[in-house]
């Protein structure tokens, strides 16, 4: 029996089946319908004082979409109690807030079955949405199978204090039609974590946040992709912004990182090693403040090259005020930025040896503090600080231009 089939059977027997056999709901079907309802394991059958309650997600969503039919003028708040609940789905609807009892207490998981209204992205997700508007999810964990959240077409959503995990993608979105009737979607994230779950990933588009056609704005968040050979998870990217539309990912005061668990082989992660952020075509990645870290030092390979930001085909990337950690393994090459359209000024800490990194012309600065007046910065006998600027035109001793002397570093 495959692991996927076993997981589906286990979820169905332990979580889904009890919900169908012993489901409870006192949600009203007529009269004045409530704007605030409860999804809890202890509804009125065990908690007589709790009204407007359902004890499983299926009963709750059937009432929300078919009976209440929330609108912009009359949205619905679902207070979710502690426990594990199966799959939140939103198809061409919305105006719902799903508020948990804390990331450590409330969990939404996938059923193992792809909903019929999702027409792309094989595999299961804990949250499935298509043209869903004004969806707010707060204070809970979303734990998917292949995907944590799978979003189709247009709409918008907000996430606050959530943890989202998936074996291949914590987030995955796609749109077949970006015309006026189906615009790309927009999503806001606050104090949240998107993480690769560490399970065996599926498919080739492996990234923690993978967007074809959506705009994402993240504030005080973490996006991480940690490869783990013990669970079969080899993660290529933390963020991948791709396709032929203007998708945008913008982060403020956030952390993005790629790494490997101790002893993990990352040799299959592709040319250039684990890429932290990949952007292609007419897309946008902006990050203001925070940390970008790609670290291969725990890998079992003797040599691993790493690349923080890779771009191609007319994209736009800005990273002002961002700190970088770029650690290869062994003789591997450290590449901070690579490609076109990158505005990523960065000054490395002062020292006696320039960092051994690859970058783009004029993007990196370094103050070397042991140079002599005639430009000898290798003997360590000098006391002058010289400002070095990254330049691939300089090849004598590392690609640095000594702006103090107006010559390549090492040219005496």
ABEGO torsion letter per residue (X at the ends): XBAAAAAAAAAAAAAAAAAAAABBBABBABEBBBABBBBBABBAAABAABBGBBABAAAAAAAAAAAAGBBAABBBBBBBBBEBBBEBBBBGBEGBBBBBAEAAABBBBBAGBBBAABABGBEBBABBBBGBBGBBBBGBBBBBBABABBBBEBEBBBBBGBBBBBAABABBBBBABABAABBBBBBBBBGBBBBBAGBBBBEABBBABBBAABBBBBBGBBBBBBBBAAAGBBBABABBBBEABBBBBBBBGBBBBBBBBBGBBAAAAEBGEBBABBBBEBBBBBBBEEBBBBBAAABABABBBBBABBBBGGBBBBBBGBBBBBBBBEABBBBABBEBGBBBBBBBBBEABBBBBBBBBGABBBBBAABBAAGBAAAGABABBBBBBBBAABAABEBBBBAAAGBBBGBX
